[in-house]
Amino acid sequence: MRIVYTKQALKFLDKLPEKAVERIRKAIAKLTLKPPEGDVALMQGFDDRRMRLRIGSWRIIFKYTAQGEIEILLVMEIGNRGDIYK
């Protein structure tokens, strides 16, 4: 499975300290397992099966897609708990 980050997600990661980025990337890597590990929940109100991963006070919004036969984990947004759902 391939992990793809949006520009917004990469921009947020650039602002964080190295230890925080490492913690988030390890948690995202666990999402490629079957079944995914972590505090994962399906988000309501979206037709494209968006999910969220909770890591402390951060939230990662992602979805699984496919491009041909390649499975893709698309990391759409990363942000603080209070800001990500706006």
C-alpha positions in Angstrom: 0.0 0.0 0.0 1.3 3.4 -1.0 0.8 6.5 1.3 0.1 9.8 -0.4 0.0 13.2 1.4 -1.9 16.3 0.2 -0.1 19.7 0.2 -2.0 20.8 3.2 -0.9 17.7 5.2 2.7 18.2 4.3 2.6 21.9 5.2 1.2 21.1 8.7 4.0 18.5 9.2 6.7 21.0 8.2 5.6 23.2 11.2 5.9 20.5 13.8 9.0 19.4 15.8 10.9 16.4 14.5 9.7 14.1 17.3 6.0 14.9 16.7 6.4 14.3 12.9 8.0 10.9 13.7 5.1 10.0 16.0 2.5 11.0 13.4 4.3 9.1 10.5 4.6 5.9 12.6 0.8 6.1 13.4 0.0 6.7 9.7 2.2 3.7 8.7 0.1 1.5 11.1 -3.0 2.4 8.9 -1.6 0.2 6.1 -2.0 -2.9 8.2 -5.1 -5.1 7.9 -7.0 -4.2 10.1 -5.6 -0.7 10.7 -4.2 0.0 14.1 -5.0 3.1 16.1 -8.0 5.1 17.2 -9.7 5.1 13.9 -13.3 6.2 13.2 -15.5 6.6 10.2 -16.5 10.3 9.7 -20.2 11.0 9.4 -21.6 13.3 6.7 -19.2 12.4 3.9 -20.0 10.1 1.0 -16.4 9.2 0.2 -15.8 7.1 3.4 -13.4 9.5 5.1 -11.9 8.4 8.3 -10.1 10.0 11.1 -7.1 8.9 13.2 -6.6 10.3 16.7 -3.1 10.8 17.9 -3.1 12.8 21.2 -4.5 16.3 20.3 -3.9 15.8 16.5 -6.3 14.4 14.0 -5.5 12.9 10.7 -8.3 12.8 8.0 -7.7 10.1 5.5 -9.3 7.6 3.1 -8.4 4.5 1.2 -8.5 4.6 -2.6 -7.2 2.5 -5.4 -5.3 3.5 -8.6 -5.5 0.5 -10.8 -4.4 -2.4 -8.7 -2.3 -0.2 -6.3 -4.0 0.5 -3.0 -3.5 4.1 -1.8 -3.8 5.6 1.7 -4.6 9.3 1.0 -3.8 11.5 4.0 -6.0 14.5 3.3 -5.6 16.7 6.3 -3.6 16.8 9.5 -4.4 19.3 12.2 -5.2 20.1 15.8 -8.3 18.7 17.4 -10.2 21.9 17.6 -9.3 23.2 14.1 -9.5 20.1 11.9 -13.3 19.7 11.8 -14.1 23.3 10.8 
